[in-house]
Amino acid sequence: MHQHRRRDRRPSARRDPRPADPPTSLPGLDLTGADVVIVGYFSAKQKDFALRMDAAAADLTARGARVVGRVVQRRGVSNGGMRRMTLPYSSRTLLSSGKTREVAALREESGADAVVFLNALTEHQRRVLTETFGCPAVSVSDQLGEP
């Protein structure tokens, strides 16, 4: 039995010799009046994920955004293993490939203007997700000024 997509499931250990890309304008994206989909990535140890999703939705709504969908990716609930629970499924997208397709379909179906992640995103993840979803993908910490 071969191990499938193992390389995609852990962070890259090699360092990229290229200089860092200049910051994009996405973190300062104004979501006032925008339809957004909220996405959260949580380990099985985090039992309060629903409360965190509700709080983020309330904060975004208070700032003028309209939440049109929510997606939760849980790690370690099944077939995860304790030592991999806090690692992202993919260093490129943070999510599993199936969950990424689910978010893209929900975004297209709802006509959302942006996808907002509860988790911090790297510049590379932001670029890949923006291209995949066809709309800006940003972190809630970028929008609300949280750490």
N, C-alpha and C positions, 0 to 999 in steps of 0.2 A: 504494500500500500504506500503510495507516495504522499508526501506532505504538500498540501496545496496552499499556495499563496502565503507561505510562511514569511517570506522576506517583506511582504507588505504589512505585516502585523506588528512589527517592532520598529522603534526609532532607529534611524540610520546612525551607525557608529562613525562613519567617515565624515571628515570635514570638507566642505566645498571650498576649493581654492578661489572661486570667483568672488569679487567684491559683493557686498550686500546690495540688493536692489534699493533704489530710492523709495522712501515711503509713498504709498499711494494716497489718494485723496479719500479713500473709503472710510477711515476711522472718523473723519469729520462729517460724514454723510448726515444730512438733515432728514430725519424720518417723520417730520411733522406732516400729517395727512397721508402718510404712506401705509399701505397694507403690508404686514410683515408675517413671516412664519418664524416661530421660535423653536430652536433646536437645543437640546441638552444632552450631554454625554456624562453618565454617572456610573460609578462602580456599584456593585451589589451592596457594599458596606454603607453607602449613602442612602439612608431610609427616608430622608426628607426631600427627595427630588421633586415631588409634586408641589410642596410648599415653595421651593425655589423657583419652579416654573411659574407658579401663580404670582409670586412677588415680582419676577421679571416682567410678566405680562402687565401687571398693575403699573409698574414704573414706566414701561413703554407707552401704555395707554395715557398715563398722566402727562407724558411729553408729546402727545398728539398722534401717536401711531395707532393703527388699528390691527389687532392681532387676528389673523384669519386662519391660523393653524398652529399646531404644536406637535413636535416629534421628539420622542425620548429614545436614546440608545443606552441600554444597560449593558455593563460588562461584568462577567463573573456570575451571572444568574444561571446560565447553563453552559457547559463545555468550556468554561473560562479558565479555571485553575486559579488558585490563590495568588501565585507569584506574578501573574499577568494582569490582574484586575485593574490596576491603575494605568496601564499602558494603553495608548490609543489603538484602535483596530488597524488604522492606517496612518502612517506619518504624512501622507499626502492629503488626506481628507478628514482625519480624526475618526470618522465613522466607518462601519463596514460597507462593502460595496452595495449590498442590498438596501441598507438604510439610506445611503446616498441617493440611490435611484428613487426610493420612496419620498425623500424630501424634494427631489427634482420634480416628481410627478405632482406632489401636493402644491408646489410653488406654481407650476404651470396651470393646474386645475383651478387654483384660487386666484391666479393673476397677481400674486404678491409682488411688491416692488423690491423687497429685500428679504434676506434670510439672516436672522440674528441668532448667534450662538451664545449660550450661557458661558461656555468655556472660552478661554483666551485662544486666539488663532495666531499662528505664525504668518509672516508675509507670504510664504510659499503656499500654505494652506488657504489663505485668503484668495490668492490668485487662482489656484486650482478650483476651489469651490465656486468662485464668481463665474469662471468659465463654464463649469459643469451645470450650474443652476440658471445661467443666463441672466443673472441679476446680482447686485452687490451682496456679498457674504461678509458680515461683520460680527464682531464680538460685542456682547452687551457691555463689557467693561469699557470698550471704546466709546459707546454711546452714552453711558451713564456715569462715566468717570470712576468706576469701581476698580480696585486693584486686580 
